[in-house]
Amino acid sequence: MLSGIGKFVIDSITILDDTLLNLIVTVIVGWISYILAYKITGNAYLYGVVESKSGGSFIHWIVRIGIFLVLSIVIRWGYSIYNIISSF
């Protein structure tokens, strides 16, 4: 269930205005989010915070969506600031 929500959120976000560049950046941000969520969930299993498969999936998707949103916002702000500075 969370994978469907996660994919909806990720597909709904436009990070950059250029379509091709947005696709490339979205793939990179998604990959980084996946790797970090995988490591965090693995550590949660290791330290006994999570014991069930559904609990691990829940933590993975919450962390993955959160990281994706934060990285997307940071990149969008950076891109906007770059455009403002380069317009002078």
ROTORNU-233750 format. One record per atom (N, C-alpha, C, O): x, y, z; atom name; residue in one letter. Coordinates in Angstrom, 1 decimal. Atoms other than C-alpha are relative to their C-alpha. Example, Ala and Ser with C-alpha at 12.3 -4.5 7.8 and 13.67 -1.06 7.14 Angstrom:
# residues 2
{pt {0.9,-1.2,0.0},"N","A"},
{pt {12.3,-4.5,7.8},"CA","A"},
{pt {0.9,1.2,0.0},"C","A"},
{pt {1.9,1.2,0.7},"O","A"},
{pt {-0.9,-1.1,0.0},"N","S"},
{pt {13.7,-1.1,7.1},"CA","S"},
{pt {-0.8,1.1,0.8},"C","S"},
{pt {-0.3,2.2,0.9},"O","S"},
# end
This chain:
# residues 88
{pt {0.8,-1.2,0.0},"N","M"},
{pt {0.0,0.0,0.0},"CA","M"},
{pt {0.9,1.3,0.0},"C","M"},
{pt {0.6,2.2,-0.8},"O","M"},
{pt {-0.8,-1.2,-0.1},"N","L"},
{pt {2.7,2.5,0.9},"CA","L"},
{pt {0.8,0.2,-1.3},"C","L"},
{pt {1.2,1.3,-1.6},"O","L"},
{pt {-0.8,-0.1,1.2},"N","S"},
{pt {4.6,1.7,-2.3},"CA","S"},
{pt {-0.8,0.8,-1.0},"C","S"},
{pt {-0.3,1.6,-1.8},"O","S"},
{pt {0.9,-0.7,0.9},"N","G"},
{pt {1.6,3.0,-4.3},"CA","G"},
{pt {-0.1,1.5,0.4},"C","G"},
{pt {0.0,2.4,-0.5},"O","G"},
{pt {0.0,-1.4,-0.4},"N","I"},
{pt {1.4,6.2,-2.2},"CA","I"},
{pt {1.4,0.6,-0.3},"C","I"},
{pt {1.4,1.8,-0.7},"O","I"},
{pt {-1.4,-0.5,0.3},"N","G"},
{pt {5.2,6.6,-2.5},"CA","G"},
{pt {0.2,0.4,-1.4},"C","G"},
{pt {0.7,1.4,-1.8},"O","G"},
{pt {-0.2,-0.3,1.4},"N","K"},
{pt {5.2,6.3,-6.2},"CA","K"},
{pt {-0.9,1.1,-0.5},"C","K"},
{pt {-0.5,1.9,-1.3},"O","K"},
{pt {0.9,-1.1,0.4},"N","F"},
{pt {2.2,8.7,-6.5},"CA","F"},
{pt {0.7,1.3,0.4},"C","F"},
{pt {0.7,2.3,-0.4},"O","F"},
{pt {-0.7,-1.2,-0.5},"N","V"},
{pt {4.1,11.3,-4.4},"CA","V"},
{pt {1.2,0.3,-0.9},"C","V"},
{pt {1.4,1.5,-1.3},"O","V"},
{pt {-1.2,-0.3,0.8},"N","I"},
{pt {7.3,10.9,-6.3},"CA","I"},
{pt {-0.3,0.4,-1.4},"C","I"},
{pt {0.4,1.3,-2.0},"O","I"},
{pt {0.4,-0.3,1.4},"N","D"},
{pt {5.6,11.0,-9.7},"CA","D"},
{pt {-0.6,1.4,-0.1},"C","D"},
{pt {-0.7,2.0,-1.2},"O","D"},
{pt {0.8,-1.3,0.0},"N","S"},
{pt {3.6,14.1,-8.7},"CA","S"},
{pt {1.0,1.2,0.1},"C","S"},
{pt {0.5,2.4,-0.1},"O","S"},
{pt {-0.9,-1.2,-0.3},"N","I"},
{pt {6.7,16.3,-7.9},"CA","I"},
{pt {0.8,0.3,-1.2},"C","I"},
{pt {1.4,-0.5,-1.9},"O","I"},
{pt {-0.8,-0.6,1.0},"N","T"},
{pt {8.3,18.5,-10.4},"CA","T"},
{pt {1.1,0.8,0.6},"C","T"},
{pt {0.9,1.8,1.3},"O","T"},
{pt {-1.1,-0.7,-0.6},"N","I"},
{pt {11.8,19.5,-9.3},"CA","I"},
{pt {0.5,1.1,-0.8},"C","I"},
{pt {0.7,2.2,-0.3},"O","I"},
{pt {-0.6,-1.0,0.9},"N","L"},
{pt {13.0,21.4,-12.3},"CA","L"},
{pt {-1.0,0.2,-1.2},"C","L"},
{pt {-1.9,-0.6,-1.4},"O","L"},
{pt {1.0,-0.3,1.1},"N","D"},
{pt {11.1,23.1,-15.2},"CA","D"},
{pt {0.3,-0.8,-1.3},"C","D"},
{pt {-0.6,-1.1,-2.0},"O","D"},
{pt {-0.3,0.8,1.2},"N","D"},
{pt {13.0,21.3,-18.0},"CA","D"},
{pt {-0.3,-1.4,0.2},"C","D"},
{pt {0.1,-2.1,1.1},"O","D"},
{pt {0.5,1.4,-0.1},"N","T"},
{pt {11.4,17.9,-18.7},"CA","T"},
{pt {1.1,-1.0,0.1},"C","T"},
{pt {1.1,-1.9,1.0},"O","T"},
{pt {-1.1,1.0,0.0},"N","L"},
{pt {14.6,16.0,-19.5},"CA","L"},
{pt {0.8,0.1,1.3},"C","L"},
{pt {1.2,-0.9,1.9},"O","L"},
{pt {-0.8,-0.2,-1.2},"N","L"},
{pt {16.6,17.5,-16.7},"CA","L"},
{pt {-0.8,-0.4,1.3},"C","L"},
{pt {-0.2,-0.9,2.2},"O","L"},
{pt {0.8,0.5,-1.1},"N","N"},
{pt {13.7,16.9,-14.3},"CA","N"},
{pt {0.0,-1.5,0.2},"C","N"},
{pt {0.1,-2.0,1.3},"O","N"},
{pt {0.0,1.4,-0.1},"N","L"},
{pt {13.6,13.3,-15.2},"CA","L"},
{pt {1.3,-0.6,0.5},"C","L"},
{pt {1.3,-1.5,1.3},"O","L"},
{pt {-1.3,0.4,-0.4},"N","I"},
{pt {17.3,12.9,-14.7},"CA","I"},
{pt {0.2,0.2,1.5},"C","I"},
{pt {0.7,-0.6,2.3},"O","I"},
{pt {-0.1,-0.4,-1.4},"N","V"},
{pt {17.3,14.7,-11.3},"CA","V"},
{pt {-0.9,-0.8,0.8},"C","V"},
{pt {-0.6,-1.3,1.9},"O","V"},
{pt {1.0,0.8,-0.7},"N","T"},
{pt {14.2,12.8,-10.2},"CA","T"},
{pt {0.5,-1.4,0.2},"C","T"},
{pt {0.4,-2.0,1.3},"O","T"},
{pt {-0.6,1.3,-0.1},"N","V"},
{pt {15.9,9.5,-10.9},"CA","V"},
{pt {1.1,-0.1,1.0},"C","V"},
{pt {1.2,-1.0,1.8},"O","V"},
{pt {-1.1,-0.1,-1.0},"N","I"},
{pt {19.0,10.5,-9.0},"CA","I"},
{pt {-0.4,0.2,1.4},"C","I"},
{pt {0.0,-0.5,2.3},"O","I"},
{pt {0.5,-0.2,-1.4},"N","V"},
{pt {17.1,11.8,-6.0},"CA","V"},
{pt {-0.7,-1.2,0.5},"C","V"},
{pt {-0.6,-1.6,1.6},"O","V"},
{pt {0.7,1.2,-0.4},"N","G"},
{pt {14.9,8.7,-6.0},"CA","G"},
{pt {1.0,-1.1,0.4},"C","G"},
{pt {0.8,-1.9,1.3},"O","G"},
{pt {-1.0,1.0,-0.3},"N","W"},
{pt {18.0,6.5,-6.1},"CA","W"},
{pt {0.7,0.3,1.4},"C","W"},
{pt {0.9,-0.6,2.2},"O","W"},
{pt {-0.6,-0.4,-1.3},"N","I"},
{pt {19.6,8.4,-3.2},"CA","I"},
{pt {-0.9,-0.3,1.1},"C","I"},
{pt {-0.6,-0.8,2.2},"O","I"},
{pt {1.0,0.3,-1.1},"N","S"},
{pt {16.4,8.2,-1.2},"CA","S"},
{pt {-0.2,-1.5,0.3},"C","S"},
{pt {-0.3,-1.9,1.4},"O","S"},
{pt {0.1,1.4,-0.2},"N","Y"},
{pt {16.1,4.5,-1.8},"CA","Y"},
{pt {1.2,-0.6,0.8},"C","Y"},
{pt {1.0,-1.3,1.8},"O","Y"},
{pt {-1.2,0.5,-0.7},"N","I"},
{pt {19.7,3.8,-0.7},"CA","I"},
{pt {0.0,0.4,1.5},"C","I"},
{pt {0.3,-0.4,2.4},"O","I"},
{pt {0.0,-0.4,-1.4},"N","L"},
{pt {19.4,5.9,2.5},"CA","L"},
{pt {-1.1,-0.6,0.8},"C","L"},
{pt {-0.9,-1.0,1.9},"O","L"},
{pt {1.1,0.7,-0.7},"N","A"},
{pt {16.0,4.4,3.4},"CA","A"},
{pt {0.3,-1.4,0.2},"C","A"},
{pt {0.0,-2.0,1.3},"O","A"},
{pt {-0.4,1.4,-0.1},"N","Y"},
{pt {17.4,0.9,2.8},"CA","Y"},
{pt {1.0,-0.1,1.2},"C","Y"},
{pt {0.8,-1.0,2.0},"O","Y"},
{pt {-1.0,0.1,-1.0},"N","K"},
{pt {20.3,1.6,5.1},"CA","K"},
{pt {-0.6,0.3,1.4},"C","K"},
{pt {-0.3,-0.4,2.4},"O","K"},
{pt {0.7,-0.4,-1.3},"N","I"},
{pt {18.1,3.3,7.8},"CA","I"},
{pt {-0.8,-1.2,0.5},"C","I"},
{pt {-0.9,-1.5,1.7},"O","I"},
{pt {0.8,1.1,-0.3},"N","T"},
{pt {15.7,0.4,7.7},"CA","T"},
{pt {0.8,-1.2,0.4},"C","T"},
{pt {0.4,-1.9,1.4},"O","T"},
{pt {-0.9,1.0,-0.4},"N","G"},
{pt {18.5,-2.1,7.9},"CA","G"},
{pt {0.5,0.1,1.4},"C","G"},
{pt {0.6,-0.8,2.2},"O","G"},
{pt {-0.5,-0.3,-1.4},"N","N"},
{pt {19.9,-0.4,11.0},"CA","N"},
{pt {-1.2,-0.2,1.0},"C","N"},
{pt {-0.9,-0.6,2.1},"O","N"},
{pt {1.1,0.2,-0.9},"N","A"},
{pt {16.4,-0.4,12.5},"CA","A"},
{pt {-0.2,-1.5,0.3},"C","A"},
{pt {-0.5,-1.9,1.4},"O","A"},
{pt {0.0,1.4,-0.2},"N","Y"},
{pt {16.3,-4.2,12.0},"CA","Y"},
{pt {1.1,-0.5,0.9},"C","Y"},
{pt {0.9,-1.3,1.8},"O","Y"},
{pt {-1.2,0.4,-0.8},"N","L"},
{pt {19.8,-4.6,13.4},"CA","L"},
{pt {-0.1,0.4,1.4},"C","L"},
{pt {0.3,-0.4,2.3},"O","L"},
{pt {0.1,-0.5,-1.3},"N","Y"},
{pt {19.1,-2.6,16.5},"CA","Y"},
{pt {-1.3,-0.4,0.7},"C","Y"},
{pt {-1.6,-0.1,1.9},"O","Y"},
{pt {1.2,0.5,-0.6},"N","G"},
{pt {15.7,-4.3,17.1},"CA","G"},
{pt {-1.1,0.9,0.1},"C","G"},
{pt {-2.1,0.7,0.8},"O","G"},
{pt {1.1,-1.0,0.0},"N","V"},
{pt {13.5,-1.3,16.5},"CA","V"},
{pt {-1.1,-0.6,-0.8},"C","V"},
{pt {-2.3,-0.4,-0.4},"O","V"},
{pt {1.0,0.7,0.9},"N","V"},
{pt {11.7,-3.3,13.8},"CA","V"},
{pt {0.2,-1.5,0.0},"C","V"},
{pt {1.4,-1.9,-0.1},"O","V"},
{pt {-0.2,1.5,0.1},"N","E"},
{pt {11.0,-7.0,13.8},"CA","E"},
{pt {-0.9,-0.6,-1.1},"C","E"},
{pt {-0.6,-1.7,-1.5},"O","E"},
{pt {0.9,0.6,0.9},"N","S"},
{pt {8.2,-7.5,11.3},"CA","S"},
{pt {0.3,0.6,-1.4},"C","S"},
{pt {0.9,1.7,-1.6},"O","S"},
{pt {-0.2,-0.5,1.4},"N","K"},
{pt {8.3,-7.2,7.5},"CA","K"},
{pt {-0.8,1.2,-0.3},"C","K"},
{pt {-0.4,2.1,-1.0},"O","K"},
{pt {0.8,-1.2,0.3},"N","S"},
{pt {5.4,-4.8,7.4},"CA","S"},
{pt {0.5,1.2,0.7},"C","S"},
{pt {0.3,2.3,0.2},"O","S"},
{pt {-0.6,-1.1,-0.7},"N","G"},
{pt {7.0,-2.6,10.0},"CA","G"},
{pt {1.2,0.6,-0.7},"C","G"},
{pt {1.4,1.8,-0.8},"O","G"},
{pt {-1.2,-0.4,0.8},"N","G"},
{pt {10.2,-2.5,8.0},"CA","G"},
{pt {-0.4,0.7,-1.3},"C","G"},
{pt {0.2,1.7,-1.7},"O","G"},
{pt {0.5,-0.6,1.2},"N","S"},
{pt {8.3,-1.7,4.8},"CA","S"},
{pt {-0.6,1.4,0.3},"C","S"},
{pt {-0.3,2.4,-0.4},"O","S"},
{pt {0.6,-1.3,-0.4},"N","F"},
{pt {6.4,1.1,6.6},"CA","F"},
{pt {1.1,1.0,0.3},"C","F"},
{pt {1.1,2.1,-0.2},"O","F"},
{pt {-1.1,-1.0,-0.2},"N","I"},
{pt {9.6,2.7,7.9},"CA","I"},
{pt {0.8,0.3,-1.2},"C","I"},
{pt {1.1,1.5,-1.4},"O","I"},
{pt {-0.7,-0.3,1.2},"N","H"},
{pt {11.3,2.3,4.6},"CA","H"},
{pt {-0.7,1.0,-0.9},"C","H"},
{pt {0.0,2.0,-1.4},"O","H"},
{pt {0.7,-0.9,0.8},"N","W"},
{pt {8.6,4.1,2.7},"CA","W"},
{pt {-0.2,1.4,0.6},"C","W"},
{pt {-0.1,2.4,-0.1},"O","W"},
{pt {0.1,-1.4,-0.7},"N","I"},
{pt {8.1,6.9,5.3},"CA","I"},
{pt {1.4,0.7,-0.2},"C","I"},
{pt {1.4,1.9,-0.5},"O","I"},
{pt {-1.4,-0.6,0.1},"N","V"},
{pt {11.9,7.5,5.3},"CA","V"},
{pt {0.3,0.4,-1.4},"C","V"},
{pt {0.8,1.5,-1.7},"O","V"},
{pt {-0.2,-0.3,1.4},"N","R"},
{pt {12.1,7.3,1.5},"CA","R"},
{pt {-0.7,1.2,-0.5},"C","R"},
{pt {-0.1,2.0,-1.2},"O","R"},
{pt {0.8,-1.1,0.4},"N","I"},
{pt {9.3,9.7,0.9},"CA","I"},
{pt {0.5,1.3,0.6},"C","I"},
{pt {0.6,2.3,0.0},"O","I"},
{pt {-0.6,-1.2,-0.7},"N","G"},
{pt {10.7,12.1,3.5},"CA","G"},
{pt {1.3,0.5,-0.6},"C","G"},
{pt {1.4,1.7,-0.8},"O","G"},
{pt {-1.3,-0.4,0.6},"N","I"},
{pt {14.2,12.1,2.1},"CA","I"},
{pt {-0.2,0.6,-1.4},"C","I"},
{pt {0.4,1.5,-1.8},"O","I"},
{pt {0.3,-0.5,1.3},"N","F"},
{pt {12.8,12.5,-1.4},"CA","F"},
{pt {-0.5,1.4,0.0},"C","F"},
{pt {-0.1,2.3,-0.8},"O","F"},
{pt {0.6,-1.3,-0.1},"N","L"},
{pt {10.7,15.5,-0.4},"CA","L"},
{pt {1.1,1.1,0.4},"C","L"},
{pt {1.1,2.2,-0.2},"O","L"},
{pt {-1.0,-1.0,-0.5},"N","V"},
{pt {13.6,17.2,1.5},"CA","V"},
{pt {1.0,0.3,-1.1},"C","V"},
{pt {1.3,1.5,-1.4},"O","V"},
{pt {-1.0,-0.3,1.0},"N","L"},
{pt {16.1,16.7,-1.3},"CA","L"},
{pt {-0.6,0.7,-1.2},"C","L"},
{pt {0.0,1.6,-1.8},"O","L"},
{pt {0.6,-0.7,1.1},"N","S"},
{pt {13.6,17.9,-3.9},"CA","S"},
{pt {-0.2,1.4,0.3},"C","S"},
{pt {0.0,2.3,-0.6},"O","S"},
{pt {0.1,-1.4,-0.4},"N","I"},
{pt {12.9,21.1,-2.0},"CA","I"},
{pt {1.3,0.7,0.0},"C","I"},
{pt {1.4,1.8,-0.5},"O","I"},
{pt {-1.3,-0.7,0.0},"N","V"},
{pt {16.6,21.8,-1.5},"CA","V"},
{pt {0.5,0.2,-1.4},"C","V"},
{pt {1.0,1.3,-1.7},"O","V"},
{pt {-0.5,-0.2,1.3},"N","I"},
{pt {17.4,21.2,-5.1},"CA","I"},
{pt {-0.8,1.1,-0.7},"C","I"},
{pt {-0.3,1.9,-1.5},"O","I"},
{pt {0.9,-1.0,0.7},"N","R"},
{pt {14.4,23.3,-6.3},"CA","R"},
{pt {0.4,1.4,0.5},"C","R"},
{pt {0.5,2.3,-0.3},"O","R"},
{pt {-0.5,-1.3,-0.5},"N","W"},
{pt {15.5,26.2,-4.0},"CA","W"},
{pt {1.3,0.4,-0.6},"C","W"},
{pt {1.5,1.5,-1.0},"O","W"},
{pt {-1.3,-0.3,0.6},"N","G"},
{pt {19.1,25.9,-5.2},"CA","G"},
{pt {-0.1,0.4,-1.5},"C","G"},
{pt {0.5,1.4,-1.9},"O","G"},
{pt {0.2,-0.3,1.4},"N","Y"},
{pt {17.9,25.9,-8.8},"CA","Y"},
{pt {-0.6,1.4,-0.2},"C","Y"},
{pt {-0.3,2.2,-1.1},"O","Y"},
{pt {0.6,-1.3,0.1},"N","S"},
{pt {15.7,29.0,-8.2},"CA","S"},
{pt {1.0,1.1,0.4},"C","S"},
{pt {1.0,2.1,-0.3},"O","S"},
{pt {-1.0,-1.0,-0.3},"N","I"},
{pt {18.5,30.9,-6.5},"CA","I"},
{pt {1.0,0.1,-1.1},"C","I"},
{pt {1.4,1.3,-1.4},"O","I"},
{pt {-0.9,-0.1,1.1},"N","Y"},
{pt {20.8,30.0,-9.3},"CA","Y"},
{pt {-0.6,0.8,-1.2},"C","Y"},
{pt {0.1,1.6,-1.8},"O","Y"},
{pt {0.7,-0.8,1.0},"N","N"},
{pt {18.3,31.4,-11.8},"CA","N"},
{pt {-0.1,1.4,0.3},"C","N"},
{pt {0.0,2.3,-0.6},"O","N"},
{pt {0.0,-1.4,-0.4},"N","I"},
{pt {17.9,34.6,-9.9},"CA","I"},
{pt {1.3,0.6,-0.1},"C","I"},
{pt {1.4,1.7,-0.6},"O","I"},
{pt {-1.3,-0.5,0.1},"N","I"},
{pt {21.6,35.1,-9.6},"CA","I"},
{pt {0.5,0.2,-1.4},"C","I"},
{pt {1.1,1.2,-1.8},"O","I"},
{pt {-0.5,-0.1,1.4},"N","S"},
{pt {22.3,34.3,-13.2},"CA","S"},
{pt {-0.8,1.0,-0.9},"C","S"},
{pt {-0.3,1.3,-2.0},"O","S"},
{pt {0.8,-1.0,0.8},"N","S"},
{pt {19.6,36.7,-14.4},"CA","S"},
{pt {0.6,1.4,0.1},"C","S"},
{pt {0.2,2.3,-0.7},"O","S"},
{pt {-0.5,-1.3,-0.2},"N","F"},
{pt {21.6,39.7,-13.2},"CA","F"},
{pt {1.1,0.3,-1.0},"C","F"},
{pt {1.7,1.3,-1.0},"O","F"},
# end
